Amino acid sequence: MLPATVIIVVVVFAVSLVVPPISSAGSASSSGSSSSSSISNSMDENESLKKTTSSRIVHTKYGSVSGTIEHLDGRHLDPVEAFRGIPYASPPVGNLRFMPPVTGALWSGVKKADRFSPVCPQRLPDIYNETAALERMPRGRLEYLRRLLPYLRNQSEDCLYLNIYVPTQGSKIGPPPNCPQTFSCEHFPE
């Protein structure tokens, strides 16, 4: 039996290899451009993270992506490679609305995966009046929502994106040596 952390690494790396992306544009600016919210996501850059652009390019069957190296605050936290806003299906708009996800188009060039994409539309709780909010929820939940809400402001029906975080292995970025390099559903029985 593998430890849970190894299984998570396998899943994260496997998803980065087989995720069916959607954007047919060659630039990162194409993702998230159809937001239905007028409030932009002001929390794209977390102030507590030190980010550097990754020199590694990951090739998928739908296109190539490059991410960032995130150096996390904390004594026991190793850096991770982050790929944000990786599309995994065609946008569910127009005649695809309320239909199962459809595999998207290929893209050319290298997609810069360094920004969060829009989240799916949802009603956000009103937490601006702290007294009223504390009547409906515990203080811990209120504090959690204060940290989370800035990430949820940028909403759109075009929201089928993944954020993939891959642990580093010392100076090498990628899965541990004993992880499979190809993905098959046989690795994960249902």
BELUR-V64145 format. One record per backbone hydrogen bond with DSSP energy under -0.5 kcal/mol. NH is the residue of the N-H (numbers start at 1). CO is the residue of the C=O. E is the energy in kcal/mol with one decimal. If there is no record, write none. Layout:
NH_CO_E + NH_CO_E
//
This chain:
6_3_-0.7 + 7_3_-1.7 + 8_4_-2.2 + 9_5_-1.9 + 10_6_-2.3 + 11_7_-2.4 + 12_8_-2.8 + 13_9_-2.6 + 14_10_-2.7 + 15_11_-2.6 + 16_12_-1.7 + 17_13_-0.9 + 17_14_-0.9 + 18_14_-1.7 + 19_15_-1.9 + 21_19_-1.1 + 30_27_-1.3 + 31_28_-1.2 + 33_30_-0.9 + 35_32_-0.6 + 36_155_-2.8 + 37_155_-1.0 + 40_38_-0.6 + 42_40_-1.1 + 44_41_-0.7 + 46_44_-0.7 + 49_46_-1.7 + 50_71_-1.7 + 51_49_-0.6 + 52_69_-2.1 + 54_67_-2.1 + 58_65_-2.8 + 59_57_-0.5 + 60_58_-0.6 + 60_63_-2.3 + 61_17_-0.7 + 64_109_-1.1 + 65_58_-2.5 + 66_111_-2.2 + 67_56_-0.5 + 68_82_-2.3 + 69_52_-3.6 + 70_68_-0.6 + 70_80_-3.5 + 71_50_-2.9 + 71_69_-0.6 + 72_70_-0.8 + 77_74_-0.9 + 78_76_-0.6 + 80_70_-2.1 + 81_166_-3.3 + 82_68_-3.2 + 82_80_-0.6 + 83_164_-3.1 + 84_82_-0.5 + 84_113_-2.2 + 86_162_-2.8 + 87_85_-0.7 + 88_160_-2.0 + 89_160_-0.7 + 90_102_-3.7 + 92_157_-0.6 + 93_91_-2.3 + 96_93_-1.8 + 97_94_-1.5 + 99_96_-1.7 + 105_22_-1.2 + 107_62_-2.5 + 111_64_-3.2 + 111_109_-0.6 + 113_66_-3.1 + 113_111_-0.9 + 114_112_-1.1 + 115_84_-0.6 + 119_154_-2.5 + 127_125_-0.8 + 130_128_-1.0 + 133_129_-2.5 + 134_130_-2.5 + 135_131_-0.7 + 135_132_-0.7 + 136_132_-0.7 + 136_133_-1.1 + 137_133_-1.3 + 142_138_-1.9 + 143_139_-2.5 + 144_140_-2.1 + 145_141_-2.7 + 146_142_-2.0 + 147_143_-1.6 + 148_144_-2.0 + 149_145_-3.1 + 150_146_-0.5 + 151_148_-1.7 + 152_148_-0.6 + 152_149_-1.4 + 153_149_-0.6 + 153_150_-0.5 + 155_153_-1.2 + 156_119_-2.3 + 159_157_-1.8 + 161_159_-1.7 + 162_86_-2.7 + 164_83_-3.2 + 164_162_-0.5 + 166_81_-3.1 + 168_79_-1.5 + 169_172_-4.4 + 170_168_-0.6 + 172_169_-2.2 + 174_167_-1.2 + 179_176_-1.9 + 187_184_-1.9 + 188_185_-1.3
//
